[in-house]
Amino acid sequence: MFNRLKKSMSLALIILLLSSFTVFADIDVSSDISAAISGDLETGEIFYQHNIDLVVPIASTTKIMTYLVAREAIEKGEVSRDDTVIVSKYAAETEGSSFGLKEGEEITLGTLLDVILIVSGNDAAVAIAEHVSGSEEAFVDRMHQTAEKIGLTTAKFINPNGMPIDLEETDQNFMSTRDLFELTRYIIQNYPDVVKTTDRENLVLTERNYERTATNPLLPEMEIVDGFKTGYTDKAGLCLISTAPVVIQEDKNMNRRVISVVMGAKSHTDRIIKSKELLEYGLYQFSKEKLFSEDEILDTIIIPNGEEMNLEVNPEDYYHIVKKGSDVKTVMKYENYENLAPLSQGDIVGDMEVYIGEKLVDTISIKASRDVEKAGFFTRAFRYLRSLLYK
């Protein structure tokens, strides 16, 4: 009898229909762009992808790696945001998108970091590189070292700003869209305050009589967007890394952040439309759900050697990102609990496999809801004899 119960419970399958919301069609933004991705910051789960392993020119999206290398140098105490950077002739003469630095000008490193993220000054990126590493070449070496540390396998840099030297294949900064997504994740996870800079719609520096609108075109288009970085060259096309948070006041464990990347768009309008579509797809077609709560009764199992044999069991609190309309399935697998007693509340008695659709996404613990004392010798003997009679 006990064996039959154990077998049936071990194979128990619970199907939870998570959502009654309308399921919208999957998106397709693949036309007239090089590559695109939409995904989750915390888990790295990808919601949409197109050509994400194709290595493409990355233009000024390069500057997020420049920012990262500088932030790590600050964290190590090598430099400070308050450092005064003296602009070199080489930095001042940098071509392309310009902040307007002059040779000999003095400006703080912190201001230059704001400049590369908000208005994408190529000259500011070079000035940062020279201050942090002594030369642009040494800084580029450090960019490669950082890429290797993070696990970016496709990153290739020739400078800290993304400005091509010419149109030759060797004279561009390159990376796959998957690696750009992972780089963005790494920066926001390790330096979450970065979005306090990237969500600024304007850069105003009264001491320089300077005011310019941020290059990110999504900031005025979507109030929820708080970053991240633009890019453009003839070869790279129009590029945009975007990000937006989801904040659930009632349960911070349901908070999340979506990142999207569009590479190689042909027009400003198309870049905006497709970036919005990728973000909205991740924001509104997926949600972080509390699938199981530690105080819910998941099942009742029998502990043959327990003083009280029937034991209600609980899961642990468990959250996961789920696409609307998906069904969640669980398979519970218990320990051989013939002689589990004594048990304390919270002791693990088995595992539960969690499936979304047909995909196994996690395995979580099943725990005893209360203490279970071991039955005395005569009680166990009586149960054994009774089981023989009723076989």
Order of alpha helices (4+ residues) and beta strands (2+ residues): alpha-beta-beta-beta-beta-alpha-beta-alpha-beta-alpha-alpha-alpha-beta-alpha-alpha-beta-beta-beta-beta-beta-alpha-beta-beta-beta-beta-beta-beta-beta-alpha
